[in-house]
Amino acid sequence: MSSRILIIGAGRSSSALIKYCLDNSERLGWNITVADADPAAAAAKVNNHPRGTTAWLDVTKTNDRRELISRSDIVVSLLPAHLHIEVAQDCIRLKKHLVTASYVSQELYRLGDEARDRELMFMGEMGLDPGIDHMSAMQRINAIRELGGEVTSFRSFTGGLISPESNDNPWGYKFTWNPRNVVLAGQGTAQYLSQQKLKYLPYYRVFANTWDVEIDGIGTFEAYANRDSLLYRKQYGLNGIPTILRGTLRYPGYCAAWNALIHIGMTDGDFPILDSNSLTYHELMEALAPTGSGSVKDRIAGMLDLDPQGEVMKRLIWLGLFRKKRIKLKGATPALILERLLLDKWQLQPDDKDLIVMQHQIEYTLDGKQKRDVSNLIMKGENSQDTAMSRLVGLPLGIFVRLMSEGKIQTTGVHIPTMREVYEPVLKEMEQYGMEFTHHTVDC
């Protein structure tokens, strides 16, 4: 039985994972180490638990990182996605299992043979989205197949939002996970299939192409295409499917306003702004606006073909983009300036409740009839510390670590959680923590 668990990262999504591991540590004989560049954040999460320790870690310091990994049996990495590969290479070298909640990169997939040769399991996409979306989708797809149905369309949407009673800003959004990922969301080209036709959405068009998604009991959301949906045809066993789309949910109006930020240039993370620490937000907008007569606001609105008094401009003004307040960030890119601005404006207040919504729409033929299976997940957080996001990202990681440590996972290599031996026990245990899917089937 694996007894030494290393958790790298003590950020927003780590709370439920760390609590799960500590709560089960006595029964399972685990010792938990939480490593972070901010020792105080790690110590607050461990809270003097007798089976928990903390460690300071700058993950870019190779020797320190390897030292911690060498003293563990299973490593859970909650680092930003681009840092997983170095941790994974260390795990190969030191023969340690690895679990993450991030998308599995091609670099990581290329370690599959080496992981299998060393009888190691590297499990990625083991959080909420990606994670619970894969597991719940596979459960429904396989249930339909067992009835004799043939899946013809798969659409899946997930949103990490703010609950209506805590929704007190015009964007309908606050941070419950990595702010950097929110600022960079949608970058690259989104790909999906619609009625046997490939569809490509470059970044500058992603937020301008949205779909309405109705969630029973809550209302209508807007969805934008999420990354590369085509990857999941093979993963879900849907190679011949005519339609497959994965999307991200937001409250109505968000996408048009975010699209404006993209076209202004505020999500660009590639170039540092000269003397950004001495500029005001207003001066930065002046630099990004076209030359001409009229106020900076009017010229920005004209550039974007927006009503200067309309809802999108109101959201931009509310952020403080046109204030004569100093930015105070040296050599910062527009994306970093935007991130810092949003950290202040979109901060969860202590009693705020977040909201997770997920919906799968699966169309299939059965006995010559066309049917649609709709699954919904709705979960609210308790407060800014005990969020639904933290639970739905962290608990699947913790449950999977338990399954591994108890020898219940036999598969090796690099995987995402689409196997029955993974998704059935994880989804079943998640019900104990308030995760409940409802589903209904209608004739099309």
C-alpha angles and dihedrals in degrees: 000000000000109000108172115074121184117197113192110201132033100200134127097302098044102077100086093041093052092045092049092051094046093045090054097037098094094049093045098038092241129159113202126206119189113197124192141150085241106060092187091059091050093046091051091054094046091044096194093301109173092233095043130085132175132219134192111236133179096191092208090065100090099197094049091047094049092046091058094043092049090059094054138074100204125026121204111194118201092169123126108286097253091060096055094083095067091047089048092051089051090050090053091049094046097037098241130147117243132207126183138169094217132099111276109247124215087249090058093046088055089065090062097100093047091048091051092047088056093042091243129149117218107185118186133176089039099143133073106295102028098028120030087041090060094044097047092043092053091048092054095040091052092046089054092048091050088057089054095256125148114218113229102168134023124187123169129182131183132179134186100203144152118270115251094248090055096040101112104145132074093245094058089222142106132171117270096153140025107332091205091060091052092052092049095041116134096018114145122032121309114221131193143147124249118184092333093312121117113232125198124190116188115213096262090059101039097090093041091061110065139157129214113239121191116210113194112246096010109056141234125337132181121237132202125197114271118219118286112349090175091073090070098058090084096035091054094039091246101124096143097041117133096210131033125158134162117192144176121237127225135165113270114280097027097098096052090051093046089048087057091054089052093051093046087055099245096129094056109120097176106081132046117228113241111247090354091161091063098042126094122225088249091055091049090053089048089054091050096042123088116258119256143089126315133051123311088251092053093047092049090048090048092049090053094040090240133147104254088220095041132113096263093054090046089057092049092048091048090057089061097244092140098044121117090234121130116252094215096196118121119224091349126167119229089253092056092046089051092046092053091047092050093046087066098039098041099041118139111241116224096262097036117125121214125211131217118197126180131174133183118195110193119179119195143162120241126172090349094306127113114230137178123215113200121192123187132191120189122175132166127203124231099228141324092295101040099048129170086231092058091048096047094045099038105038097058088052091051094046091049091050088053092050090051095047090051091053094246095127113072100169119103133194130051115322149155119224101269096115120104092228087063107035100044097058094036095051091044093053091044088064088068088062095053100268107141128170119200120197139181135181126221134180113252 
